[in-house]
Amino acid sequence: MDEAKLHAFMGQLVTDMGGGAMWASVLIGDELGLYRAMADGEFVTAEELAQRTNCNRRLVLEWLCAQAAAGYVETAGGRFRLPEEQAMALANEHSPVYVAGGAQVLASLFLDKDKIVAAMRGDGALSWGDHHPCLFSGTERFFRPGYRAFLLTEWLPSLEGVVSKLESGATVADVGCGHGASTIVMAEGYPASRFFGFDYHAPSIEVARSRAAENGLADRITFETRTAKDYPALGYDLICFFDCLHDMGDPVGAARHAYDALAPDGTVLLVEPFAGDGLEDNLTPVGRMFYAASTFICTPSSLSQEVGLGLGAQAGEARLRDVFKEAGFTRFRRASETPFNLILEAKK
Ligand SMILES: C[S@@+](CC[C@H](N)C(=O)[O-])C[C@H]1O[C@@H](n2cnc3c(N)ncnc32)[C@H](O)[C@@H]1O
């Protein structure tokens, strides 16, 4: 045994355990409005923060001490402040780097532990809809900042000839749309176009409909409970899959249906988690996060459906290209990327 390696590994585990505990702290800080109440960047005492948020002073102090130890807040003379950069990540839902919604996704991993233990001892299946509901709103809140930041400015412009169609009036399908965050961003950006959001999870479609109504977009977005293989083939100019193809049991069947449902010169926009093609490429901080979440969420979701291909959240471009080739598409390319996403374009 190499004692130095053991010490290094114990150091890593303590850091990771602290990270796990801190994300539970982020979860409550987000829910209780503690970060938002510190978003002005001014120093506060625990007493003042407790008053602002209507929380228990002693527990707020303990929470602040953990935040300070983690470097999430600064402390001096018994007071605490949330720096502007941390506020962007943890307090401001409109910032492009807001990640606090991810705490709800992580919470679902723990809350659904017994179901995953049963799936691992059985057929591996756990359907999207059988997770704790915090996964559904967590997914919306975690992904929406990226859609707001990149979809109109980078991802759609990276596709061949799509923006001009959207500007003059296109028909768009958002498949596996969840709560419709991406559909709403696109509908706001392109008022001449018509949007259809489909997801097989009926409660998510209910929420998506209410989001469309709240944003005054109900006349241009139709949300319907449909699988990726049975939505109406309207000859769409654009069919999008945002972070959902790998959750499907039959991605080839979904791509084949998209092929049939597209206009002759239509485009598929496929947004998937960033990944290289081999395991060695994905042994990274982002890769470990996606593989771990995929064990609980994405892979069991796929295994719960017909075919059960189980692509996983780290499928990579080459495997995704094979899916689209098998479905009949002749053109497939990486149009753009971010540290978290691959942006892929498929055409007939
Ligand atoms: C990770 S979520 C992404 C949701 C949404 N696209 C977003 O970016 O916020 C995956 C979604 O795929 C949906 N889904 C999984 N399999 C599906 C299928 N076969 N047909 C339609 N939707 C499916 C789930 O219900 C879930 O809403």
The ligand as an SDF file (V2000), in Angstrom:
LIG
                    3D

 27 29  0  0  0  0  0  0  0  0999 V2000
  -33.7020   15.5590  -19.1680 C   0  0  0  0  0  0  0  0  0  0  0  0
  -35.3620   15.8940  -19.5750 S   0  0  0  0  0  0  0  0  0  0  0  0
  -35.1880   17.2830  -20.6740 C   0  0  0  0  0  0  0  0  0  0  0  0
  -36.4480   18.0900  -20.7940 C   0  0  0  0  0  0  0  0  0  0  0  0
  -36.3630   19.3140  -21.6970 C   0  0  0  0  0  0  0  0  0  0  0  0
  -36.0170   18.9670  -23.0640 N   0  0  0  0  0  0  0  0  0  0  0  0
  -35.3880   20.3340  -21.1720 C   0  0  0  0  0  0  0  0  0  0  0  0
  -34.3420   20.5130  -21.7770 O   0  0  0  0  0  0  0  0  0  0  0  0
  -35.6780   20.9700  -20.1330 O   0  0  0  0  0  0  0  0  0  0  0  0
  -35.8090   14.5570  -20.6510 C   0  0  0  0  0  0  0  0  0  0  0  0
  -37.2540   14.5990  -21.1200 C   0  0  0  0  0  0  0  0  0  0  0  0
  -37.4440   13.5770  -22.1010 O   0  0  0  0  0  0  0  0  0  0  0  0
  -38.7600   13.0820  -21.9470 C   0  0  0  0  0  0  0  0  0  0  0  0
  -38.8370   11.7650  -22.6070 N   0  0  0  0  0  0  0  0  0  0  0  0
  -38.1490   10.6530  -22.3040 C   0  0  0  0  0  0  0  0  0  0  0  0
  -38.4880    9.6550  -23.1460 N   0  0  0  0  0  0  0  0  0  0  0  0
  -39.4030   10.1520  -24.0040 C   0  0  0  0  0  0  0  0  0  0  0  0
  -40.1160    9.6030  -25.1280 C   0  0  0  0  0  0  0  0  0  0  0  0
  -39.9270    8.3680  -25.5070 N   0  0  0  0  0  0  0  0  0  0  0  0
  -40.9650   10.4130  -25.7870 N   0  0  0  0  0  0  0  0  0  0  0  0
  -41.1470   11.7060  -25.3970 C   0  0  0  0  0  0  0  0  0  0  0  0
  -40.5110   12.2640  -24.3430 N   0  0  0  0  0  0  0  0  0  0  0  0
  -39.6350   11.5090  -23.6580 C   0  0  0  0  0  0  0  0  0  0  0  0
  -38.9460   13.0430  -20.4370 C   0  0  0  0  0  0  0  0  0  0  0  0
  -40.3030   12.9600  -20.0860 O   0  0  0  0  0  0  0  0  0  0  0  0
  -38.2750   14.3490  -20.0290 C   0  0  0  0  0  0  0  0  0  0  0  0
  -39.1840   15.4030  -19.9890 O   0  0  0  0  0  0  0  0  0  0  0  0
  1  2  1  0
  2  3  1  0
  2 10  1  0
  3  4  1  0
  4  5  1  0
  5  6  1  0
  5  7  1  0
  7  8  2  0
  7  9  1  0
 10 11  1  0
 11 12  1  0
 11 26  1  0
 12 13  1  0
 13 14  1  0
 13 24  1  0
 14 15  1  0
 14 23  1  0
 15 16  2  0
 16 17  1  0
 17 18  1  0
 17 23  2  0
 18 19  1  0
 18 20  2  0
 20 21  1  0
 21 22  2  0
 22 23  1  0
 24 25  1  0
 24 26  1  0
 26 27  1  0
M  CHG  2   2   1   9  -1
M  END
$$$$
